[in-house]
Amino acid sequence: MPSAYIIANVTVTNPTQYEDYKKFSTLAMQAHGAEPCVRGGAVQVLEGDWQPDRVVVLKFPSVEAARRFYDSTEYARAKEARTGAAVMRMIVVEGL
């Protein structure tokens, strides 16, 4: 079964409040077996005009597992904490 990745570009608008989101999203990741691959490291644009802010990449065993994480009550708490603290752009993509 192929793996899956959640890839997010986050624009943080309230860093203090965003700390609550990070705390709750970490708990959700742990509860759903997410493997953080990238979580806000330095970004260098190699091509194109994309200027991402905070990039996050999470690995899951399947698209279904990634969806369970995203749809979970644990992550719902994180999303609620993020309201007003950040703009989230997020996709799930099937891996190899």
N, C-alpha and C positions, 0 to 999 in steps of 0.2 A: 504494500500500500504506500502511495507517495506521501511525503510529508507536506506540510503547509506552513505558510508564513503570513503573519499579520505584519503589514508595513504601515507605519504611521508617520505623518509629518505634523508636528504640533507647534502652533504659535502660542506661546505662553503670554498671557496678558496680565496675570496677577500671580507673580511668583510665590508669594506667601501662601495664598489659597491653593496653588497648584501642589504644594507639598502634601496636602491632605489627599489629593488625587493619587499622587505617587505612592503614598502609604497604602491606600485601599486597592490600587491596581496591583501592587506587589502581592498583597494577600490573595487577590483573585488569580494571579499568575501561578502562585504556589498551589492553590487549591485545584487548578486545572492542568497542571503539568506543563506550563509554558516554559520554554527555554529561551531566556533573553539572549539575543545575539548582539544587538546594538541598543543602547539606551542613552541617547543624548550626547554621544561623542562628537569630536570636532569633524566638520564637514568641509570637503574641498570639492568644488564643482569642476568636473573634467570636461564636460561638453554641454552645450545648450544653455538655456536661460533660467533653469530651475534654481531657485535660491531657497532651499529648505531651511527651516529653523531648527527644530529639535526632531531628530529622526529616531524612530524606534522600530526594531525588527524582533519579532517573537516567533520562535519555531514551535510547531505542534506536530503530533504524529499524523494528523489528517485534517482536511478542511472541516469535517464534522466536529472534531475536537476543538478547533479554533472557533467555530460557531457556538459550541456549548460554552466556551469561555466568554465570548462576547455577549451571549444571551443570558448569562448566569446572574443570579441575585447578588453574588459577590462583586461582579463587575458593574452591575447597576448602581451599587453604592459608590463605586469609584466615579462613574459617569455623573452622578448627582453632585459629588464633591467638585468635579471639574467645571460645572456650570458657572459661567462668568469668569473663569480663571484661564481658559485656553480655547483656541479654535482647533478642532481635531479633523484631520483628513486621514482616513484609514481604509485599507483594502485587505482582503485575504487573497492569497495567490497559492495555487497548487505548486509544490516543489517536486524535486526528483526523488 
